[in-house]
Amino acid sequence: MIIDFQQGRKACERYDQTVKDARQTAAIAYEKLMTAAINVAASGPWRKWDAEIPEGTTMQFDPEDLAACGDPLVVQLILAASALEEILEE
């Protein structure tokens, strides 16, 4: 019996690369969802606050604080981003 380990190794390498690509896609989607949530909050419930912040200010937003803004779309975006975050943490 002859066993071709090279075929199995290629399959594992292909799988590993596919998983790596999927995680990179998830990271990009996560960033886009979080940015969208911030933009919706800043143009809706946080509009007044956003108008008072000096241009060029850098801030970090906690997902829970964003979800608490009261906008249902922001909540959905945060939930979607959280699901992706689980993939990224594995």
Helices and strands as residue ranges (DSSP letters): H 5-43, H 47-52, H 63-67, H 72-89
